[in-house]
Amino acid sequence: MNLTRTFSIQKSGLLMGLFLVVMAFCWSPGSLRAGEAEDYHKFYSYYHSKWEIVEETEGKKETIKAECYGTATGCNIFVSKKQTSIWGYDPKTKQWTGVGHLKDGSRYTSTISRPQGPKFKAGMVLTFTSIIRHADGKISYVTGKQTVVDENTMNEVITGTDQDGKPIPKVVRTAKKIK
């Protein structure tokens, strides 16, 4: 048998094997999730805007300016004088999740429900579930119910408890896109 020909056949077999391995990685469930992540980012692009938020806590009202914008990596970044957060798709839990820091040094993790439909619409309710780790070591468990009023307005009611199960002050927000 010709040694050169045997080496050539083995070499081409090795190349074919490598090609098949590369193809398997290119068409894996992970690449399917990339489309799902893009879908979530497109859905949550509703938030991409400048916002004016009126927040009421224990009878005190405050107006806050905020901005949310998307990134090339499919994340949302939210910035206001009270907090900064980054949001993105978590392929493990298949949820839109966020992490953020509050002005007082507290930090939080959150998930948002994904209502049915391709985009935000009036009457849609999103539920935020968050854990806030305060700078003093205490923990709060918070739920926010955000209702879409129209393409430019949302109302949100935030309730929760502290680590001992005691209620924390309720927060009511109305957010409007700034044109």
Rosetta blueprint (number, residue, H / E / L):
1 M L
2 N L
3 L H
4 T H
5 R H
6 T H
7 F H
8 S H
9 I H
10 Q H
11 K H
12 S H
13 G H
14 L H
15 L H
16 M H
17 G H
18 L H
19 F H
20 L H
21 V H
22 V H
23 M H
24 A H
25 F H
26 C H
27 W L
28 S L
29 P H
30 G H
31 S H
32 L H
33 R H
34 A H
35 G H
36 E H
37 A H
38 E H
39 D H
40 Y H
41 H H
42 K H
43 F H
44 Y H
45 S H
46 Y H
47 Y H
48 H L
49 S E
50 K E
51 W E
52 E E
53 I E
54 V E
55 E E
56 E E
57 T E
58 E L
59 G L
60 K E
61 K E
62 E E
63 T E
64 I E
65 K E
66 A E
67 E E
68 C E
69 Y E
70 G E
71 T L
72 A L
73 T L
74 G L
75 C L
76 N E
77 I E
78 F E
79 V E
80 S E
81 K L
82 K L
83 Q E
84 T E
85 S E
86 I E
87 W E
88 G E
89 Y E
90 D E
91 P L
92 K L
93 T L
94 K L
95 Q E
96 W E
97 T E
98 G E
99 V E
100 G E
101 H E
102 L E
103 K L
104 D L
105 G L
106 S L
107 R E
108 Y E
109 T E
110 S E
111 T E
112 I E
113 S L
114 R L
115 P L
116 Q L
117 G L
118 P L
119 K L
120 F L
121 K L
122 A L
123 G L
124 M L
125 V E
126 L E
127 T E
128 F E
129 T E
130 S E
131 I E
132 I E
133 R E
134 H L
135 A L
136 D L
137 G L
138 K L
139 I E
140 S E
141 Y E
142 V E
143 T E
144 G E
145 K E
146 Q E
147 T E
148 V E
149 V E
150 D E
151 E L
152 N L
153 T E
154 M E
155 N E
156 E E
157 V E
158 I E
159 T E
160 G E
161 T E
162 D E
163 Q L
164 D L
165 G L
166 K L
167 P E
168 I L
169 P L
170 K L
171 V E
172 V E
173 R E
174 T E
175 A E
176 K E
177 K E
178 I L
179 K L
